[in-house]
């Protein structure tokens, strides 16, 4: 499973990271912070969906493509 992390920066300096495949939108104080938060949120959602039979077990090995 390949997931995309799209990044943008707000005028106040915060970073926004979005994982469109999972409808995730998170903020971070830095670019790296936003990426880490997005990855963590995505992993939790993927594991939950695996647990509920919505995704195959190998989905837990998701690869992230960071599009800046």
C-alpha positions as CSV (number, residue, x, y, z in Angstrom):
1,X,0.0,0.0,0.0
2,X,1.4,3.4,-1.0
3,X,0.2,6.5,0.8
4,X,1.0,10.1,-0.1
5,X,1.9,12.8,2.4
6,X,1.2,16.3,0.9
7,X,2.7,19.2,2.7
8,X,1.9,22.9,2.9
9,X,2.9,25.7,5.2
10,X,0.5,28.2,6.8
11,X,1.2,31.9,7.0
12,X,1.7,31.5,10.8
13,X,4.5,29.0,10.1
14,X,2.7,25.8,11.0
15,X,3.0,22.9,8.6
16,X,0.0,20.9,7.3
17,X,0.4,17.3,6.3
18,X,-2.4,15.5,4.4
19,X,-2.8,11.9,3.6
20,X,-5.6,12.1,1.0
21,X,-6.0,8.3,0.6
22,X,-7.2,8.2,4.3
23,X,-8.7,11.7,4.7
24,X,-6.0,12.7,7.2
25,X,-5.1,16.3,7.9
26,X,-2.7,17.2,10.7
27,X,-0.7,20.2,11.8
28,X,2.9,20.2,13.0
29,X,5.3,22.9,14.4
30,X,7.9,21.8,11.8
31,X,7.9,20.0,8.5
32,X,9.3,16.8,10.1
33,X,6.8,17.1,13.0
34,X,3.9,17.2,10.5
35,X,5.2,14.3,8.6
36,X,5.6,12.2,11.7
37,X,2.1,13.0,12.9
38,X,0.6,12.1,9.5
39,X,2.5,8.8,9.5
40,X,1.4,7.9,13.0
41,X,-2.2,8.8,12.3
42,X,-2.1,6.8,9.0
43,X,-0.6,3.7,10.7
44,X,-3.3,3.8,13.4
45,X,-6.1,4.0,10.8
46,X,-4.6,1.3,8.7
47,X,-4.2,-1.1,11.7
48,X,-7.8,-0.4,12.7
49,X,-9.0,-1.1,9.2
50,X,-7.0,-4.4,9.1
51,X,-8.5,-5.3,12.5
52,X,-12.0,-4.8,11.1
53,X,-11.3,-6.7,7.9
54,X,-11.5,-3.6,5.7
55,X,-7.9,-3.9,4.5
56,X,-5.6,-7.0,3.9
57,X,-3.0,-7.7,6.6
58,X,-0.1,-6.7,4.3
59,X,-1.4,-3.1,4.3
60,X,0.4,-2.6,7.6
61,X,3.6,-2.3,5.5
62,X,2.5,1.0,3.9
63,X,5.1,3.0,2.1
64,X,4.9,6.8,2.4
65,X,5.7,9.1,-0.5
66,X,6.3,12.6,0.8
67,X,5.2,15.2,-1.9
68,X,6.5,18.6,-0.8
